[in-house]
Amino acid sequence: MKRIRFRSAFLTGVLVALLAAAWWYLAPTRVGGSTTYVATCVSMQPRFHSGDLALVRPAGQYRVGDIVAYHSSLLHLVVLHRIVAIRNGHYTFKGDNNNFLDPVHPTRPELIGRLWVQVRGGGFILKLIHDPMVDAVACGLLGLFLLFGADQKRRRGRRQQKGVTGPGRVGPIIMKAQRQIAEARPANFGPLFIASVLALAVCLLLAVIAFTRPPDKPTSLNTPYTQRVSFAYTAHIRPGPVYPTGTINTGDPLFLSMVRRLNLHIAYGLTTNAPASITGTEKVVLTLFGPGGWKRNFVLAPQTRFAAAHTSTDLTLDLPQLQASLAQVEKLTNSPAFGTFSAAIVPQVQIAGTVAGHPVKSSFQPALNLQFNSGQLLVSASTRSGSGGATGSAGSSQTNYAPSQSASVSTPATAPATITVLGVSPTIVLLRWIAVIGLLLSIAATIYFYLRKRSEPFVETARIQSQYGHMIVPIVGGEDLGWPPVDVPDIKALVKLAEAGQRLILHNRSNDVDTYMLNEEGTVYRYQVKPSKVVWGEWSASTAHLEEAASTIARAAAEAMPSASSATSPGPSSEGSD
């Protein structure tokens, strides 16, 4: 018993130590731990791939070259990038797969921790944890486990409370001992062992399939971006019946007899969801169009450079001067009508830079069209031309005076490889995790059921007790008889001798060996059952109360039959019958 208790205490201590170590190293920060779990994306290729899991922990010092997670105040999420510079307490980060630096420079309090462990494809674990259905199933299984454990504890407590009630109740104690030993007959673990072996084979086959295939496949990541130019015009005249406020805004009709100066505002911008670093130039040109394909360009704003993804230009258009120029062209060309001429204000934008780390070079030339028609100036916006190194679509005439041009860049990337089984297409990484977890569980189950099958402690003992329990009296003590006993081949032979002499069979358990003895006129006949080793804690949990009952039975038998014992066997045989 002391050895079993020491073993139980030792295993309990080891389990507590393992749980404490797991908490110290793996507990997330949200529950008081010091480890943060981050799912990575393509910005850290080739070391990290999309869907990988990174475990980061706080460090005493951060150096250039460390991969560190920090809170991005711009993106409002956790970013895992590499430190490339440290200046005045601010850290500069850059993704290994990016051609630009991170726009924010966090300080030490904003750093979460340095990379500790990388788990390939482990990002799906975070998705499972945040899945309400998975959380509900896990809570349900935990509740069932706790209820099952509490029920088992209550049953064990009730069995222990039904122990020895006193030395005077020998008959009921014997019946309880017989019933409890019979109830200790274990379940048949053979089918469970076979099932665990089959599960192990299936998981092994799944592991072979999953680990012999690449987890990723080459693909391209399309990142769209949009260039947009917004035109706006205003004019100020004397208030009157046509323009009561004296202010003309974008979209209002323009009458040439009343409007002389037109103020134009041209705003350019590039928008994308990916990091972008853009520089470019802009020049505003006035183009006059006439019959027969004639046109002439006038520079309204010279070429200027801009170092961001947006710029703006303001200019003023003298409408009477524009009409005089068109009238002179009409007179020189002898054109039939003034209405055949038109004009366009074209901002010529050239950009270069990177979008999502991919080089971009493009041009965008939208137009604000001016059409002279019976003393009125008609204004509309369109995209005259677009070119560049990316595939895109150009917008046509728009009433919102904001023509745009969309394009995208293609970046080589990798995507999780999948395999289709019975209409389901799980990823290779998911199959690897399922195979590994399944292998661990099936190996544990196979070992457990194998040991349980090999360590069924009461198989033959329970059968003997159930058939011949009325003839068996348990004793507490050794089998030191003083001379060699006579071994019989099976319990049936011992039972025949007991029935012939109308005697009881004494049962003793020592060192995991069940010994059945019969004292027949000075000769001790013996039959021994030597089962396999008992699993940890099972014998003590099943028979602790039976040992007390056996002690009481032995004392009662010694007091009830002292004369018969001394008459049938002198000396040592008297001790063997007690």
N, C-alpha and C positions, 0 to 999 in steps of 0.2 A: 504493500500500500504506500509506504514511504517513497519507494522508487517511482511509482505511478504519479504520486503527488508532485514529486520533484520534476518529473518529465513534463507534467501539465503546467507547472509554474514556469519552467524553462521555455516551453513553446509559447505560453502566453506572453512572457517577457520579450521573446523574439518578435512576436506579432505586433506588440505595442511599439517596439523600436522601429519596425518597418513602417508602421502607420505614421509614426512621428517623422521619420525621414521623408516619407512621401508627402506629408503635409508641408514640411519645410521647403522642399524643392519643387513641388508641383502645385501647391494650392494657389489659385488665382487671386489677384489683388482684390477683387470684389467681395471675397469672403474672408479677407484678412491675411491672405498670403502675400508673397513677394514675386510671383511669376505672372507675366503678361503673355497672352497667346495672340499672335498676329498672323492673319492669312495674307500671303504675299501675292504680288501681281507681276506683270512682265517688266517692270522698271528695273528689276535686279537680275535679269538674265545675264549670263547663263548660269550663275550659281543658284538662283532661285527661279522657279517656274510658277506660273499661275496656279493657285490652289495649294501651294506648299504651306506648311505650318511652321512658324518660328516661335520659339520660347525665349523670351528676353527677361533678364534679371538686372536689378540695379547694380551699378559698379561704383567703386570708390573713385575711379578716375577714368576719363574718356580721352582717347588719343586719336590722332589722325590715322585713318585706315580702319577704325572700328566700325562695325555695322551696328547701328543704334536705332531704336524706335523713339519717336518723339510725337508730341501733340502738335499738329499743324493748325495754326490759327486761321490760315487761309482756306484750307479744305475741310476743316472741322472733323478730322479723323486722324487715326494713328498712321504714321508713315515710317517705313523701315528702309533707311538709306544709309550710305556710307559717309563718314565724316571726311571732308577733304581739306578743311581749314578751320582754325580756331583763332578768332581775333576779338580782343577786348571782352571776353566772356560770352561771345556769340559764336555759335557753331554753324559752319556752312556744310550743307549736305548735297549729295548728288547720287542719283541712281546709276548703277553700273551700266545700264542699257540706255541711259539718257545722254544727250549731247548738250545739256544745259544744267545749270545749278538750280537747286530748289530756291524759289523766290523768297521764302521766309528764313530767318536766321534765329532759331530758338536759343534760349539761355539754359543754364543748367537745371533750373526747376522744371522746365518743360520736357526734359529728357526722361524717358520711361525706363530704359535699361538697354544693356548690351546683349547682342545675340549670344545665347547659351546653347541651345539645341535646335537643329533643323530636322523636321519630319517631312519627308518627301510625300506630297499628296495628302498631308494630314489636315488640310483646310476644311475638308468635308466634315470633320469632327465638330468644328465650330458651328457649321450649318445644322448638324443634327442636334447640338445642344440648344440652339436657338429655335428649333422646330417645336411648336406647342404640342403636336401629336406625340413626338418622341418623349418630351418631358412628361406628358400625361401617362404614357405607357411605363416609363421608368418609375414614376411615383407609385403606380399601381402595383408593379412587381415588388417594389420595396415594401409597400404596405402588406402584401400577401406574405412576404418573407418574415416580416416582424410578427404578423399574426400567427403564422405557422410556428415560429420559434417560441412565442409565448404559450401557445397551446401545448407544445411538447414539454415545456418547463412545468406547466401545471400538471400534466399527466405524470411526469417523473416525480413531482412532489407528492402527488396522491399515492403513487406506488410506494414511495419511501415511508409515508405516514402509516401504511398498512403493514408495518414491520412486526417485531416481536412485542407482544402484550404482556408477557410474564411467563415464568418458568412453570406455572401450574397448568398452562394450556398447551400441553405437548401435542395432542392430536391435531387441533386446528393449525398449530405452527407447521407440522409436517405437511398438512394438506396445502397450506399457503406456499411452502417451499416447493412442493411438487408442481403446483399450478404455475408459479412464477418461472420455474425452470422450463416448464413446457411452453409457456408463453414467450420465452426468450428465443424460440426457434426462429432463425433468420429467414428473410425472404430469399427467393431464388434469384440470384444475381446473374445467372447464365445468360438469359435473353438480353439483359441490359448490357452485359459485357460485349455480346455479339453486335448489338446495335451501335455501341460506341466504337467498335473496330470498323464497322461499315462507315460510320460518320468520319472516322479518321482517314479511311481510304478515299472518300469523296473529297474531303478538304485537301488531301495530298494531291489528288488529280487537279483540283482547282488551282492549287498553288503552282503546279507545273505549268498549267496553261497561262496563268497570270504572269509568272516571273520569266517566262520565255518570250514574252511579247514586250515591245517597247511601251512605256507608259504614255508617251507623247507622240504626236504626229505633226509634221510640218504644216503650217497654214499661214495665212496672211491676215493681219489685223488692219481693217479699213477704219481710218479716223477721218471723219468729215470736218470740213471747215467752210465758212461762208464769208465772202467779201460783200460788203454792202455800202452803197453811197446814198445818203439822204440829201435831197434837194429841198431847199426852202427859199421862198422869195417874199419880200415885203416892199411896200411903197407907201409914201405919205403924200397926200394931196389936200387941197382945201376941201373941207366938208361941204357936201351938197346933196342934191336929190339922189344921185347915183351912189355915192359913198358917204353916208351920213356921218360916220365917225372920222372920216378922213384917213383911215388906215386900211391898206390892202394886205391881206395875208395869203398864204399858200392855198391855192384852190379857187380863189376869187377870180372872176373874169377881169381881163385887162383891156381897156379901151385906149387906143393909141392917141386919141385926141385929148385925153385927160392925164395919162400917166407918162412922165418924161424920164424918171430915173427909177430903175428897178434894182433893189438890193438883193443879192444872192448869198446864200449860206450853203456851202458844200461840206458835208461831214463824211469821212471815210472810216470804216472799222472792219476788223477781222475778228470773227467769233468762232470759238471751238471749245469743246469740252476737255481737250488735252492741253498739256503745257505747250506754249508756243513762244518762240523768240523771233520777232519779225522786224526788219528794217526795210525802208523803201523810199521812193521818190514820187512826187505828184506835180503835174503841170496841167494848168487849165487852158484849153484852147477853144476859141470861137470859130466854128466852121460855117461858111455860107455855101448854100447849095442853089444851083440854077438849072435851067433846062439843058438837056443833052449831056448830063453827067458832070456839069461844071461845078467846081467847088474851090474854095480858098480858105486858108487857115490864118487866124490872128491869135497871137498869144495874149491871153487875159491875165494870167498869173505865171511867172517863171517857175522853172523847176525848183522845188524845195525838197529837202530830205526830212524824214521823220524816223525816229528810233523806237517806235512803239507800234502796237497793232491798231493805232487810230491816229487821225489827223483831221484838221478842218481848215477851210479857206473861206474868206469873205471878200466879195468884190461887188462893184456897182456897174450896171449896164446902162449906157446912155441910149435910150430908144430912138430919139430923133436922129442922132448921128448914125445909128444902125439903119434907119429908114433911108437916110440920104445916101449911104453907101450902096444900098440895094437899088435905089433909083438911078444912080450913076451907072451901075452895072447893067441895068435894064436899058438905059439909053444907048450905051456902047454896044450892047449885043442885039439891040433892036428886038427885044423880047416882046411878045404879044400882050402880056398882062403881068402886073406886079405880083399877083397871087401865086405865080409859079415859083417864086423864090421862098426859101426857108433858111432857118439857122439852127444851130445846135451848139450847146455849151457842153464840152466834153472834158472831164477830168481824166487825165491819162496817168494811171497808177501802176507803178512797177514795184513788186515786193520780192524779197529774198530772205531766207531764214530757215527755221525748223518748226515743224508741227509734230508733236509726239516723238521728237527725236529724229524725224525724217526730214531731209532737206527739201525745201519748197522754193520754186521760182516761178512767178506767175505775173500776168498783166491783167488789168481790169479797166475798161474804158466805157463806162455808161454815158448816157447823153440826156441832157434836158432839151427837148425839141421845142423850137419856137416857130409857129406857123402863122403867117400874116394872112388874114382873111377878112376883107370888107371892114377895115378900120379896127379890127379886133386882133389881139395877139393870143393865139391858142397855145397853151403850154402842156406838155406831156413828157413823161420820163420813159427811157428804154435803155437796153443794153445793146450798144452797137457792135461790140466785138469783145472777145475774151480769149486768151491763150495762156498757156503755161505748161508746166510739167505734170499736171494732175488732170485726171478725168473729171469733168464737171458738166453742169448744165447752166445755160444762160437764160435769164429771165427776159420776157418780152415786155411790151408796154404795160405799165402799172399806173393805177390812179393814186397810189399812196406816195408817189414821188420818191420811192426808195428802191431802185433796181438792185438786184443782188446776183451774185454768181457763186454757185456751190461747187465744191470739189472735194476730193479726199486723197489721202496719202495711204499707201499700202506698206505696212511694216512687216517684215518676216517675223513670225511668232510660232509658238507651238500650242497645240490644243490637246486636251486629254484624249487619248485613244480609247475607243470603245469596242466592245464585242457583243454581238447580238445573239441572245439565247432565248428561244421560245417567245420571240416578239419583244423581249426586254433588252435594252442596250446599256448595261452598266459600264462605267469606265474601268480601265485596267487597274488604276490605282485603287478604286473601290473594291474590285475583285481581290487585289492583293491583301487589303486590310481584312476582308471577309475570310480569305484563306488563312491568314496568319491567326486571326482571332479564333476561327474555327479549329485550326490545328491545335492551338493551345487548349481550348476547351475540350476537344475530343481526346487529346492526349491525357489531360487531367482526368476526364471521365473514364478512359480506358484503364489508367493506372488505379483509379479509385475502385472501380468495379472488379478489377482483377484482384486487388488486395482484399476487398470484401469477400470475394469468392474464395480466395485462399485462406482467409482468416475468419471463416465462419466458426466461432468457438464452440457452439453448442449443437452441432449437427447430430453426431451420434449420441452425445450425452442427452440431448433433448428426446431423441427417439427411445433411448433406454428408459429415461424417466417416465415418458408417457405410457410405456407398456408395462414396466415393472416397478413403478414408483411405490406401490403398496408393499414391496418387499425390501426397499432400500432405505437405509438410515444414514444421513450425512454425519460425518464426524470431523472434528478439528484436531489435527495432530499428524505426526509423521507416520511412516510405514516401516519404522525400524523394528523388525520382528525378531531379530536375534539369529535367525537362520533363513536360508533362501526359501522363498515361497514357491509354490507350484503354479505355473502359469497355465491357463486354459486358453483354447483357441478363440473363443467368442463368449459373449455374454450369455448365450443360451445354455452353454455347458455349465456355467456358474449358477444359473437359475435352476437347472435340473438338480444340481447338488443341494441347493438351498431348499427346494421343495421336498426332496427326499429326506432331508434331516430336519425339516420344518424350522429353518433358521432364517435370520435376516441377513441381508447383504449390506456390508458397510462400505460407504462411499467417501473417498477423500480426494480433494483436489490440491495439488502442490506443484508449483513450477509449471503451470499450464498442462499438467498431466492428470487425467481422471483415473483413479485407481479404485476398482471394485474388489472387495475381499470377503472371503467366507472362511470362518474358523470351524473346521470339521474334525473334532476329536484330536486336537493338537496339530493338525495339518492346515496350513493356511493356503487356500486356493485364491489365485489373483488373476484379474483381467484388467488390462490398462488400455486407455484410449489416449492417444497422443495427437491431438489436432495441431494445425498450424498455429503460428504465433497469433495472438489476439491483437487486434488493432488498438491504438492508443486510447486508453480511457474506457474501453467498452466493458471489460470484465469488472472493473470497479463500479461502473455505473449500473451494471445489471445485477451484481451479486453482493454489494456491500451489506444490504440488509439480510441476505441469506446467510452470511457468515455468523451473524448474531443468532439467527434461528438455529443454525447447525450446532453452535456452542450450547444453546439451551437444550437441544435434543440429546446431545452427548451426555450432558450432566444428568438429565432425566433418565436416560437409558442406564447409566452407571448406578444410579440409586435404585432403579426398579429391578435390576437383574444382577446383583452382586454375587449371589450364591451360584447361579447357573454359570456365570462366567468363570468362577474359580473352579467349579467341578469339571467343566469340559476341557479346560486348557490351563495347565500350570504355568507359572512364571510369565514368560514373555507373551504367551497367547492371551493372557488376561489383559495385558495392555493393548493388544491388538483389537480386542472386541469392544473396548471402551469407545 
